[in-house]
Amino acid sequence: MLKKLSGIGIGQILFTIPSELSALKTYLLVPLINLRCGRRGSKRVSLCSTIQHRRSIHIDVSPSPCLADHCPRICVTSAKQNTDYTIKGSIKNGKNILVSFAHFKSSSTGEINPNQQPSLGGTYTGVDGAGLLWSLQFQEKQEYTILSVKGRGPFPGVIDMYGIGGGLKAVRAALLASCGFVTYALPYFAYQDLVKTVPGVDLEYFKEALIWFSSQECVDPSRVGFVATSMGAIICMIISSMMADKVRAIVCYGAPHHHVMVPLKYRTLYLPFVEYSSDLMEVNKEGEINLLKSITSNLNNATEKTAIKIEKSRADFLFIAGEDDQIVNSADCASKLTERLSRNGHHNHTVLTYPGTGHLIDPGLLPVSNKTRHPFCDDLLIINGGNLYDQAKAQRHSWVRVKDFMKDKLAYALTSPLQKKVL
Protein backbone atom coordinates (compact mmCIF):
# COMPACT_ATOMS: atom_id res chain seq x y z
CA MET A 1 0.00 0.00 0.00
CA LEU A 2 1.36 3.40 -0.94
CA LYS A 3 1.38 6.24 1.56
CA LYS A 4 2.59 9.83 1.24
CA LEU A 5 5.09 10.70 3.97
CA SER A 6 4.30 13.83 5.93
CA GLY A 7 6.85 16.61 5.67
CA ILE A 8 8.05 15.83 2.17
CA GLY A 9 7.87 18.81 -0.17
CA ILE A 10 6.22 18.89 -3.57
CA GLY A 11 8.48 17.31 -6.15
CA GLN A 12 10.98 16.02 -3.60
CA ILE A 13 11.36 12.31 -4.26
CA LEU A 14 12.02 9.67 -1.64
CA PHE A 15 12.65 6.17 -2.90
CA THR A 16 11.95 3.27 -0.58
CA ILE A 17 12.11 -0.47 -0.77
CA PRO A 18 9.28 -3.00 -1.20
CA SER A 19 8.60 -5.41 1.63
CA GLU A 20 7.49 -8.24 -0.66
CA LEU A 21 9.50 -8.95 -3.78
CA SER A 22 7.10 -11.72 -4.81
CA ALA A 23 4.46 -9.12 -5.63
CA LEU A 24 6.70 -7.27 -8.06
CA LYS A 25 6.22 -7.94 -11.75
CA THR A 26 8.65 -5.46 -13.30
CA TYR A 27 11.76 -3.54 -12.34
CA LEU A 28 12.33 0.18 -12.65
CA LEU A 29 13.41 1.12 -16.16
CA VAL A 30 15.83 4.04 -16.05
CA PRO A 31 16.02 3.84 -18.99
CA LEU A 32 14.47 0.84 -20.73
CA ILE A 33 15.98 0.47 -24.16
CA ASN A 34 13.62 -0.51 -26.94
CA LEU A 35 15.65 -2.36 -29.54
CA ARG A 36 14.60 -2.89 -33.11
CA CYS A 37 16.31 -4.54 -36.02
CA GLY A 38 16.21 -3.39 -39.62
CA ARG A 39 18.11 -3.57 -42.91
CA ARG A 40 20.59 -0.74 -43.38
CA GLY A 41 19.29 1.62 -46.01
CA SER A 42 15.84 0.03 -46.02
CA LYS A 43 12.64 0.60 -44.12
CA ARG A 44 12.88 -0.29 -40.43
CA VAL A 45 11.01 -3.49 -39.57
CA SER A 46 9.49 -4.71 -36.33
CA LEU A 47 10.98 -7.53 -34.33
CA CYS A 48 10.42 -11.01 -35.73
CA SER A 49 8.82 -9.66 -38.90
CA THR A 50 9.60 -11.05 -42.34
CA ILE A 51 11.67 -8.85 -44.67
CA GLN A 52 12.35 -9.04 -48.36
CA HIS A 53 14.28 -12.32 -48.35
CA ARG A 54 11.43 -14.01 -46.41
CA ARG A 55 13.62 -14.68 -43.39
CA SER A 56 12.19 -14.13 -39.89
CA ILE A 57 14.67 -12.06 -37.90
CA HIS A 58 14.68 -12.38 -34.14
CA ILE A 59 16.36 -10.13 -31.60
CA ASP A 60 16.72 -11.21 -28.01
CA VAL A 61 17.47 -8.76 -25.17
CA SER A 62 18.11 -10.20 -21.75
CA PRO A 63 17.40 -9.51 -19.03
CA SER A 64 14.33 -7.64 -20.21
CA PRO A 65 13.56 -5.21 -18.77
CA CYS A 66 16.87 -4.23 -17.19
CA LEU A 67 18.24 -1.40 -15.09
CA ALA A 68 20.34 1.33 -16.65
CA ASP A 69 23.46 0.25 -14.75
CA HIS A 70 23.28 -3.30 -16.12
CA CYS A 71 24.57 -4.26 -19.55
CA PRO A 72 21.94 -6.32 -21.41
CA ARG A 73 22.83 -9.22 -23.69
CA ILE A 74 21.69 -8.42 -27.22
CA CYS A 75 21.63 -11.14 -29.85
CA VAL A 76 20.14 -11.16 -33.36
CA THR A 77 19.48 -14.53 -34.96
CA SER A 78 18.00 -15.83 -38.20
CA ALA A 79 19.37 -12.93 -40.23
CA LYS A 80 20.71 -13.36 -43.74
CA GLN A 81 24.36 -14.40 -43.69
CA ASN A 82 27.11 -11.81 -44.28
CA THR A 83 24.58 -9.02 -44.75
CA ASP A 84 24.55 -5.41 -43.48
CA TYR A 85 22.01 -4.63 -40.75
CA THR A 86 21.30 -1.78 -38.37
CA ILE A 87 20.21 -2.21 -34.77
CA LYS A 88 18.39 0.79 -33.36
CA GLY A 89 17.64 1.62 -29.73
CA SER A 90 15.17 4.18 -28.47
CA ILE A 91 13.72 5.60 -25.27
CA LYS A 92 10.49 7.54 -25.16
CA ASN A 93 11.19 10.41 -22.80
CA GLY A 94 8.01 12.41 -22.36
CA LYS A 95 7.35 13.95 -25.77
CA ASN A 96 10.92 13.31 -26.88
CA ILE A 97 12.67 10.20 -28.10
CA LEU A 98 16.32 9.31 -27.52
CA VAL A 99 17.80 7.22 -30.32
CA SER A 100 20.94 5.17 -30.88
CA PHE A 101 21.91 2.92 -33.77
CA ALA A 102 24.78 0.73 -34.89
CA HIS A 103 25.65 -0.93 -38.23
CA PHE A 104 26.72 -4.58 -38.24
CA LYS A 105 27.53 -7.29 -40.75
CA SER A 106 25.86 -10.56 -39.81
CA SER A 107 28.02 -13.64 -39.38
CA SER A 108 28.14 -16.70 -41.61
CA THR A 109 25.48 -18.21 -39.36
CA GLY A 110 23.20 -15.17 -39.59
CA GLU A 111 23.90 -13.87 -36.09
CA ILE A 112 24.78 -10.43 -34.69
CA ASN A 113 26.18 -10.12 -31.17
CA PRO A 114 27.26 -6.56 -30.17
CA ASN A 115 29.22 -8.02 -27.25
CA GLN A 116 31.49 -9.80 -29.73
CA GLN A 117 31.07 -8.04 -33.08
CA PRO A 118 32.08 -4.45 -33.84
CA SER A 119 29.68 -1.70 -34.77
CA LEU A 120 30.88 -0.46 -38.17
CA GLY A 121 29.21 2.93 -37.76
CA GLY A 122 26.35 4.73 -36.10
CA THR A 123 26.24 6.48 -32.73
CA TYR A 124 29.23 4.38 -31.63
CA THR A 125 31.82 2.11 -33.26
CA GLY A 126 33.78 -0.94 -32.16
CA VAL A 127 32.92 -3.85 -29.90
CA ASP A 128 30.80 -2.64 -26.99
CA GLY A 129 27.77 -4.51 -25.70
CA ALA A 130 26.58 -1.38 -23.93
CA GLY A 131 27.14 0.97 -26.87
CA LEU A 132 23.48 1.26 -27.78
CA LEU A 133 22.76 2.50 -24.26
CA TRP A 134 25.44 5.07 -23.55
CA SER A 135 25.37 6.48 -27.10
CA LEU A 136 21.65 7.37 -27.00
CA GLN A 137 21.21 10.86 -28.42
CA PHE A 138 18.69 13.36 -27.05
CA GLN A 139 17.86 16.98 -27.74
CA GLU A 140 15.40 18.06 -25.09
CA LYS A 141 15.63 18.28 -21.31
CA GLN A 142 15.49 14.86 -19.65
CA GLU A 143 12.44 13.85 -17.65
CA TYR A 144 12.07 10.52 -15.90
CA THR A 145 9.09 8.64 -14.53
CA ILE A 146 10.13 6.99 -11.31
CA LEU A 147 8.27 4.05 -9.73
CA SER A 148 8.59 2.60 -6.22
CA VAL A 149 6.83 0.85 -3.33
CA LYS A 150 6.93 1.54 0.45
CA GLY A 151 9.01 -0.84 2.57
CA ARG A 152 9.45 -1.36 6.32
CA GLY A 153 13.13 -0.96 7.06
CA PRO A 154 14.96 0.60 8.66
CA PHE A 155 17.35 0.72 5.70
CA PRO A 156 20.53 2.68 5.04
CA GLY A 157 19.73 6.07 3.53
CA VAL A 158 21.34 8.21 0.82
CA ILE A 159 20.66 11.84 -0.05
CA ASP A 160 21.39 12.55 -3.72
CA MET A 161 22.24 16.05 -5.02
CA TYR A 162 23.48 17.65 -8.23
CA GLY A 163 25.13 20.96 -9.10
CA ILE A 164 24.38 24.49 -10.26
CA GLY A 165 22.19 23.36 -13.15
CA GLY A 166 19.33 23.41 -10.66
CA GLY A 167 16.05 21.56 -10.85
CA LEU A 168 15.49 17.92 -9.92
CA LYS A 169 17.41 14.97 -11.34
CA ALA A 170 16.26 11.66 -9.89
CA VAL A 171 17.76 8.93 -12.05
CA ARG A 172 20.83 8.34 -9.86
CA ALA A 173 18.67 8.22 -6.74
CA ALA A 174 16.40 5.70 -8.43
CA LEU A 175 19.32 3.45 -9.28
CA LEU A 176 20.63 3.64 -5.72
CA ALA A 177 17.17 2.68 -4.47
CA SER A 178 17.29 -0.38 -6.71
CA CYS A 179 20.36 -1.47 -4.71
CA GLY A 180 18.55 -1.42 -1.40
CA PHE A 181 19.06 2.14 -0.14
CA VAL A 182 16.29 4.54 0.82
CA THR A 183 17.22 7.52 -1.34
CA TYR A 184 16.16 11.14 -1.25
CA ALA A 185 16.56 13.13 -4.48
CA LEU A 186 17.01 16.61 -3.06
CA PRO A 187 16.58 19.69 -5.29
CA TYR A 188 17.65 22.98 -3.77
CA PHE A 189 16.98 25.73 -6.30
CA ALA A 190 15.27 26.47 -9.64
CA TYR A 191 12.57 23.90 -8.97
CA GLN A 192 8.90 24.64 -8.36
CA ASP A 193 8.57 26.85 -5.25
CA LEU A 194 12.26 26.74 -4.27
CA VAL A 195 14.54 29.78 -4.60
CA LYS A 196 15.53 30.57 -8.17
CA THR A 197 19.32 30.85 -7.77
CA VAL A 198 22.06 29.32 -5.60
CA PRO A 199 22.81 32.57 -3.70
CA GLY A 200 19.30 32.36 -2.27
CA VAL A 201 19.95 28.91 -0.78
CA ASP A 202 20.37 28.73 3.00
CA LEU A 203 22.41 25.88 4.46
CA GLU A 204 19.69 25.48 7.09
CA TYR A 205 17.62 23.91 4.28
CA PHE A 206 20.07 21.02 4.02
CA LYS A 207 20.39 20.59 7.77
CA GLU A 208 16.62 20.35 8.03
CA ALA A 209 16.48 17.93 5.10
CA LEU A 210 19.09 15.67 6.70
CA ILE A 211 17.32 15.69 10.07
CA TRP A 212 13.92 15.02 8.47
CA PHE A 213 15.25 12.24 6.25
CA SER A 214 17.10 10.55 9.12
CA SER A 215 13.93 10.61 11.23
CA GLN A 216 11.83 8.56 8.79
CA GLU A 217 10.93 5.15 10.15
CA CYS A 218 12.24 3.44 7.01
CA VAL A 219 15.71 5.04 7.45
CA ASP A 220 18.41 3.89 9.86
CA PRO A 221 19.78 7.24 11.14
CA SER A 222 23.14 5.66 11.93
CA ARG A 223 23.62 4.66 8.26
CA VAL A 224 23.08 7.81 6.19
CA GLY A 225 25.28 9.13 3.40
CA PHE A 226 25.43 11.58 0.48
CA VAL A 227 26.08 11.14 -3.22
CA ALA A 228 26.62 14.53 -4.81
CA THR A 229 28.04 16.31 -7.85
CA SER A 230 29.93 19.61 -8.16
CA MET A 231 28.11 22.31 -6.14
CA GLY A 232 26.10 19.56 -4.49
CA ALA A 233 29.41 18.00 -3.39
CA ILE A 234 30.51 21.33 -1.87
CA ILE A 235 27.27 21.51 0.07
CA CYS A 236 27.37 17.95 1.38
CA MET A 237 30.99 18.39 2.53
CA ILE A 238 30.01 21.56 4.40
CA ILE A 239 26.93 19.94 5.97
CA SER A 240 28.97 16.89 6.94
CA SER A 241 31.46 19.16 8.71
CA MET A 242 28.61 20.91 10.54
CA MET A 243 26.72 17.71 11.44
CA ALA A 244 29.52 15.18 11.73
CA ASP A 245 27.49 12.71 13.79
CA LYS A 246 24.76 12.49 11.13
CA VAL A 247 26.73 11.52 7.99
CA ARG A 248 28.60 8.26 7.60
CA ALA A 249 29.74 8.17 3.96
CA ILE A 250 30.01 10.64 1.07
CA VAL A 251 30.60 10.19 -2.66
CA CYS A 252 31.77 13.41 -4.33
CA TYR A 253 31.79 13.79 -8.11
CA GLY A 254 33.78 16.74 -9.52
CA ALA A 255 34.24 18.39 -6.12
CA PRO A 256 36.26 21.62 -5.73
CA HIS A 257 38.38 21.98 -2.58
CA HIS A 258 37.18 25.53 -1.96
CA HIS A 259 33.75 27.10 -1.89
CA VAL A 260 33.69 28.42 -5.45
CA MET A 261 31.70 30.32 -8.11
CA VAL A 262 28.55 31.38 -6.23
CA PRO A 263 27.87 32.25 -2.58
CA LEU A 264 25.90 30.20 -0.11
CA LYS A 265 24.46 31.64 3.05
CA TYR A 266 24.04 30.26 6.53
CA ARG A 267 21.17 31.98 8.28
CA THR A 268 21.92 35.70 7.80
CA LEU A 269 25.56 35.46 6.69
CA TYR A 270 27.08 34.58 3.33
CA LEU A 271 30.04 32.23 3.34
CA PRO A 272 33.29 33.47 1.76
CA PHE A 273 33.77 32.02 -1.71
CA VAL A 274 36.17 32.09 -4.66
CA GLU A 275 34.75 34.20 -7.47
CA TYR A 276 35.24 33.30 -11.10
CA SER A 277 36.77 35.72 -13.62
CA SER A 278 34.27 36.24 -16.41
CA ASP A 279 36.88 37.95 -18.57
CA LEU A 280 38.82 34.66 -18.74
CA MET A 281 35.90 32.66 -20.13
CA GLU A 282 36.80 31.18 -23.52
CA VAL A 283 34.35 30.77 -26.39
CA ASN A 284 35.22 28.56 -29.36
CA LYS A 285 34.08 29.09 -32.94
CA GLU A 286 30.97 26.98 -32.32
CA GLY A 287 29.94 29.33 -29.52
CA GLU A 288 30.69 26.80 -26.78
CA ILE A 289 32.03 28.09 -23.47
CA ASN A 290 35.07 26.84 -21.56
CA LEU A 291 35.05 27.94 -17.91
CA LEU A 292 38.27 26.30 -16.74
CA LYS A 293 40.55 29.34 -16.74
CA SER A 294 37.88 31.65 -15.36
CA ILE A 295 37.43 29.40 -12.32
CA THR A 296 40.89 27.96 -11.69
CA SER A 297 42.72 31.28 -12.05
CA ASN A 298 41.35 32.38 -8.68
CA LEU A 299 40.90 28.89 -7.23
CA ASN A 300 44.64 28.19 -7.46
CA ASN A 301 45.36 31.28 -5.35
CA ALA A 302 42.52 30.86 -2.86
CA THR A 303 43.14 31.49 0.82
CA GLU A 304 42.18 29.43 3.86
CA LYS A 305 39.03 31.45 4.51
CA THR A 306 37.29 29.93 1.46
CA ALA A 307 38.60 26.38 2.00
CA ILE A 308 36.07 23.66 2.78
CA LYS A 309 36.79 22.46 6.34
CA ILE A 310 36.35 18.86 5.33
CA GLU A 311 38.52 17.61 8.18
CA LYS A 312 35.67 18.36 10.61
CA SER A 313 33.62 15.59 9.00
CA ARG A 314 33.77 12.05 10.31
CA ALA A 315 32.44 10.51 7.11
CA ASP A 316 34.33 8.17 4.82
CA PHE A 317 34.89 9.76 1.40
CA LEU A 318 35.01 8.55 -2.19
CA PHE A 319 36.16 11.25 -4.63
CA ILE A 320 35.51 10.71 -8.35
CA ALA A 321 37.15 13.03 -10.87
CA GLY A 322 37.76 13.30 -14.59
CA GLU A 323 41.34 14.04 -15.59
CA ASP A 324 40.07 16.21 -18.46
CA ASP A 325 37.64 18.19 -16.30
CA GLN A 326 37.22 21.56 -18.05
CA ILE A 327 35.25 23.15 -15.20
CA VAL A 328 37.31 22.94 -12.00
CA ASN A 329 40.17 20.44 -12.59
CA SER A 330 38.54 18.11 -10.08
CA ALA A 331 41.39 15.57 -10.12
CA ASP A 332 43.72 18.19 -8.63
CA CYS A 333 40.99 19.31 -6.23
CA ALA A 334 40.47 15.73 -5.02
CA SER A 335 44.20 15.46 -4.34
CA LYS A 336 44.10 18.65 -2.27
CA LEU A 337 41.02 17.50 -0.35
CA THR A 338 42.64 14.20 0.60
CA GLU A 339 45.86 15.99 1.55
CA ARG A 340 43.83 18.15 3.92
CA LEU A 341 42.10 15.12 5.39
CA SER A 342 45.36 13.20 5.88
CA ARG A 343 47.07 16.22 7.39
CA ASN A 344 44.38 16.26 10.06
CA GLY A 345 44.50 12.54 10.82
CA HIS A 346 41.53 11.53 8.64
CA HIS A 347 42.59 8.61 6.44
CA ASN A 348 39.27 7.04 5.40
CA HIS A 349 39.18 8.30 1.83
CA THR A 350 39.57 6.99 -1.71
CA VAL A 351 40.18 8.85 -4.99
CA LEU A 352 39.22 7.58 -8.45
CA THR A 353 40.42 9.60 -11.44
CA TYR A 354 39.69 8.78 -15.07
CA PRO A 355 41.65 9.83 -18.18
CA GLY A 356 39.72 11.33 -21.08
CA THR A 357 36.84 12.11 -18.74
CA GLY A 358 35.24 15.47 -17.99
CA HIS A 359 33.42 17.17 -15.13
CA LEU A 360 30.08 15.34 -15.18
CA ILE A 361 30.15 11.58 -14.63
CA ASP A 362 26.72 9.96 -14.61
CA PRO A 363 25.97 6.44 -13.36
CA GLY A 364 26.19 3.23 -15.31
CA LEU A 365 25.11 3.10 -18.91
CA LEU A 366 23.30 6.42 -19.13
CA PRO A 367 23.94 8.46 -22.30
CA VAL A 368 27.19 10.39 -22.09
CA SER A 369 27.97 13.96 -23.08
CA ASN A 370 31.01 16.19 -22.84
CA LYS A 371 28.94 19.38 -23.20
CA THR A 372 25.99 20.74 -21.25
CA ARG A 373 23.41 23.36 -22.08
CA HIS A 374 23.58 25.32 -18.88
CA PRO A 375 21.23 27.93 -17.37
CA PHE A 376 24.22 29.50 -15.62
CA CYS A 377 25.40 30.72 -19.05
CA ASP A 378 22.06 31.62 -20.61
CA ASP A 379 21.53 28.05 -21.85
CA LEU A 380 24.67 28.15 -24.00
CA LEU A 381 26.73 24.97 -24.28
CA ILE A 382 29.42 24.59 -21.61
CA ILE A 383 32.36 22.28 -22.31
CA ASN A 384 32.64 19.69 -19.53
CA GLY A 385 35.68 18.00 -21.05
CA GLY A 386 36.50 14.41 -21.94
CA ASN A 387 35.63 12.25 -24.92
CA LEU A 388 32.57 10.07 -25.23
CA TYR A 389 34.31 6.69 -25.21
CA ASP A 390 36.44 7.30 -22.12
CA GLN A 391 33.48 9.00 -20.46
CA ALA A 392 31.36 5.89 -21.01
CA LYS A 393 34.08 3.65 -19.54
CA ALA A 394 34.43 5.93 -16.52
CA GLN A 395 30.68 5.90 -15.90
CA ARG A 396 30.52 2.11 -15.94
CA HIS A 397 33.58 1.57 -13.75
CA SER A 398 32.87 4.32 -11.24
CA TRP A 399 29.25 3.32 -10.72
CA VAL A 400 30.27 -0.16 -9.63
CA ARG A 401 32.72 1.38 -7.18
CA VAL A 402 30.09 3.83 -5.87
CA LYS A 403 27.65 1.02 -5.11
CA ASP A 404 30.36 -1.09 -3.47
CA PHE A 405 31.56 1.90 -1.42
CA MET A 406 28.10 2.76 -0.10
CA LYS A 407 27.26 -0.86 0.68
CA ASP A 408 30.54 -1.24 2.55
CA LYS A 409 30.47 2.04 4.47
CA LEU A 410 26.79 1.86 5.31
CA ALA A 411 27.18 -1.81 6.23
CA TYR A 412 24.48 -3.09 3.94
CA ALA A 413 24.57 -6.19 1.73
CA LEU A 414 23.16 -5.94 -1.78
CA THR A 415 19.97 -7.85 -2.44
CA SER A 416 17.92 -8.04 -5.63
CA PRO A 417 17.01 -5.10 -7.88
CA LEU A 418 13.80 -3.60 -6.57
CA GLN A 419 10.87 -1.71 -7.96
CA LYS A 420 10.20 1.84 -6.78
CA LYS A 421 7.41 4.44 -6.82
CA VAL A 422 7.20 8.14 -6.15
CA LEU A 423 5.80 8.84 -2.70
N, C-alpha and C positions, 0 to 999 in steps of 0.2 A: 504494500500500500504506500502510495506517495504522500508525503506531507511537506508543506512549506515550513522551513525553519524560521522562527521569529528572529528579528534583528538583521536579517540579510537584506541588503539594499537591492533596488531594482537593477537587474542586469548583472549583478554580481553572482558568479556561478560557483557553487560548491558541489564537488563530485563525491559521491559516497559509494559504498560497496554493497552489492546484493547479499542478503543472508542466505538465499537458496539458489545455488547455481542450476539446479535441475529444472527450474522454471524458466531459464533463459533460453531463447531460441536463436538469437543472433547476437553478434558482438558489435561494439561500436565501430563504425567505419569512418576513419579520419585520415585519409580519405579512402573510399572504396573505388578501386579502379575498374572500369568497365572496358573489357578488352574485346576487340572485334578483329576479324581477319578479313583481308581483301586482296585482290590482285593489284600489284602496283600498276598505276596508269589506267585502271579500269574502275568501274563503279564498285563502291564498297558493298560487301555482302554480309548478311547476318551469319551468326554462328551456325554451323552444321547445315548451311544451305548449299544447294547444288549450283556450281558455276558452269562456265561454258563447256569445260571438258567432261561434264557429267560426273564429277568426283565430289563426294560429300566431305567437306573439310571440317575437322573438329578441332576445337581449342579448349584445352583443359587448364584451369587456374586453381591451384590449391595451396593453402586452404582458402576456401571461398565462403563467406567473406573473410578478409584478414585485416589486421591492424596496420597502420601506416608505418610502424617501426619493424614490421616483419617483411621479409622478402618472399613473395609468392613464387611458386614453381609454375612456369608457363610452358606449355608444350602443345605444339600444333602437329596433328597427325592427319594422315589420309590426303595430304596435298600432292600435287603433281611433282614428280621428281625433277630436281635440278631446275627449278622454276623460281622466278622472282615474285616475292610476296611482300606485303606491308602489314604489320601488326599495328593497330591503333589503340590507344588508351584514352579514356575520357572520364572526367568527373563533372557532374552537374552541380554547380555552385551557385545556388540562388537562380538568378536569371542568366548567369554566365556559365560557360563550359570551358574547362581546362583540357587541353588536348596534347597528347604525345604520339609519336609514331616512329617506327623503325623499319628499314628495308632489309629483308633477308633473302638468301637463296636456299630453297629447300634441299635437303640431303638426297642421296640416291634412294633412300627408303621413304621419301615424302614427308620427312619430319623437320620441324623447326624448334630448336630449344635455345632461347636467349641466354640461358646459363652456360651454354657450351659453344654457341655459334655467334659470330660477330654481327652486329648491326652494320650494314654497309652505308648507311646514311639515315637522315631523319633528325629527330631532336637530340639524339646521341649516337655515337659510333663505338664500335668495339664490343668485346664480350662483357656484358654486365646484366645479370638477371634482374637487377632493380632499375635498369635504365628507363623503362617506361614509366616508372613512378617519379623519380627525382627530376626527370626532364619535362614533366608536365608544364605547359606554357599557359599563363593566364594574363588577362589584361585589366580586369577590374579588381576592386578591393575584395579580399577574401572574407567570406562569411561561412560559418560552420554551424550545423545543427548538432547539438550534443545530446546524447541520451544517457540516462542512468537510473538506478534504483536505490532506495534507502536501505542501509545495512545497520547492524547493531553496534559492532565495535566493542571497546574502543580500538581504533586503528592509528597507525602513525599518520601524521598530517603534514602536508606541504602547501605553502603559499607560493603561487606562481605569479611573476611580474615581468613586464617588458619595459622598454625604454621610452625615449621622448617622442615616439610616434603617437603616443596617446591611444585612447580607445581601449577596447577589450579584445584580447587574443586568447582563445581558450583551448586551442588544439594541444598544446604541450601539457596543460593541466589534465585534459581528457586522457592522454596517453599515460600519464603518471597514475591516474585513477585506475586504469586498466591493469596496473601492476600491483594494486592492493593498497594504495595510499588514498586517504581522504584528501582531496586537493581543492584549493580555493583560488580561482582565477581572479586576481585583484586588480581592477582598473583604478587609476588614481587621478586622471584628468582627461579632458576632451571626450567625455562619455556621459551621455544623458544629462543628469542634473549635477554632475561633478564640476569642479572648476575647469576653466577652459585652457589654462596654461600651467606649466610646471611651477612658476614662481608663486602661484596661488595655493600650492599644496602645502599643508601643515603636517609635520612629522607626527603630530598627535593622531592623525588619521590612521597611520600605520600601526601605532601602538595600540589604538583601540581595536583595529582589525585583528591584530595578533592575539589580544586578550579575548576578544569575542570568539575567534576561531578555536582557540585552545580550550574554551569553556564548553564547546559542543559535546554532547554525550557520546558521539561517535568518534571523537578525537582523543587520543592519549596525550595529555598536555606535556608529558615528559619526553615525547618523541615527535617534535615539530621542527620542520626545516623550511628553508627557502630555496627556490630555483628562480634565478633572475638574470636579466640581460641589461647591460649598459647602465642607463640611469637607474633602472630597477635594481641592479647590483649595488650601485652606490647606496641606495636607500636601505637595502636589506643589511648591508654591512654596518651602516650607522645605527639602525634599529637594534641589530644584534649587539652592538657595543653599549647601547643604552639599556637593553633588557637581556643581559647575558644569561640569566637563568631560564629564559623562555625559548631559546633557539639552540638546537643541538647540531644541525648540519646545514651548510650553505653551498650551493652550486652557483658560481658567478661566471657568466658568459661576457666577454668583452668588457671587463671591469677596469675603470681608471683607478689610480691609487690616490688621487685627490678628488675633492668635490669640484666638478668642472662644468663649464658651459652655461648653466642656468642656476639661479639661487633657489634654495629650499628654505623654508622658515620653520622655526620651532616656537610655537605659541606666538609671541609678538616680535621675535627677533629673527632676522635672516642670517643664515650661516655664511661665513666667508667662503668664497668660491673662486676658482680660476676662470677668468673670462677668456673668451676666444677672440682672435683678431680678425675681424671681417675683411680687412684689407689684404689678408694673406690667403683668402679663399681662391682656389684655382678653378677655372671653368674651361673645359676642353671644347673643341670645335663642334661637338654634338650638343653643347649646352649642358653637359653633366658637371656636377660640382664635386670637387675634392676638398674635404675639410681638414685633412691631416695637418698641414702646416699651420692653419689658423688656430688649431687646438693645441698641438704639441709645442708650438713656439713659446707659449706661456706656461704650459704644463711642465716642461723640462726645467723651468726656473722657479717653480712654485715653492713657497715657504711652508713651514710647519703648520701655520695657522689654517691652511686649507687642506691639510692631510687628513685622510680618513683614519680615525683612531681604532683601527681594526684589532689592535692588540688587547683592547678591553673586552672583546668577544671571547666566549668560551666554546664557540662552535668549531666543528671540524670543517675545513674548507676544501672545495675542489674548484680550481680556476681553469677555465677553458678559453683559449685565445688563438686567433688566427695570426700567423706570422706575416701575412700581407694585409693586416688590418689598416685601412686607409681612413679611419676615423680617429682612433686614439692610440695606436700602437700598443694594443692590449697585451701582447706577449712581454714587452718590456715592463708594462704596468704590473702584470702578474708577478714578475720577478721582484719588483720593488715591494709589492705587498707581502710576499713570502719572506723577504729579507727583514721587513719590519716585524713580522710575526716571530721569526726565529730570534731576532735581536732581543725580544721581550719574553723569551722562554716558551713561546707557543709553537710547537712543532707538528701539530696535526693538520697538515695541509699537503695538497697534491696539485701539480700544475701539468696541464696537457696543452701543448702547442702544436699547431698543424701548418705545414708549409702549403703555400698556394691557396690559403684560406683567409677570408676577410673578416669583417667585424661581426656580422650576424650569422650565427650557426644555429640552425633549426634542428629539431629532433628527427632521427630516423631517416625515412625515405621521402620526406616532404620535398616538394619542388624547390630547387635551389636558385639563388639569384645573387649576383655580385653588385647589384644596383637597387636602390629603393626610392620610390617616389615619396618624398617626405614633406609633411606639413610644416616642419621647421624652416624649410626653404621654399615656401610658396608652392609646394607640390612639384618642384623640380626634381630631377633624378640626382640622388647622391651616390657617389661611388663608395661602396663598402669594401672593395678589394677582393682579391682572390680570383680563381678561375673555377668554372662550373664543375669540372671533373674532380679536382682536389677538394672543393667544397662538399661535394656529394660524399666523398670518402670520409671526410672529417665528420659530417653529420652522422653517418652510420656508426663509425667507431666511437665517437664521443657519447652518443646516446646510450650505448651499451654500458659505458663506464659510469654515466650519470645514474642509471638505474641500479647498477651494482653498488655505487657509492652510497646512495640513499638507503638501499636495503641494509647495507652493512652498518652505517652510522645510526640509523633509526631502529636497528635490531629487528628487522622484519624479513621473513622469508617469503620469496615470491611464490604466489599460487597461480591459478589459471587466469587468463585474460577475462575481464569481467565487463558486463554491460553497464551503462550509466545513463542517467537522465538528469535534466536540469531540475533543480528544486526551486 
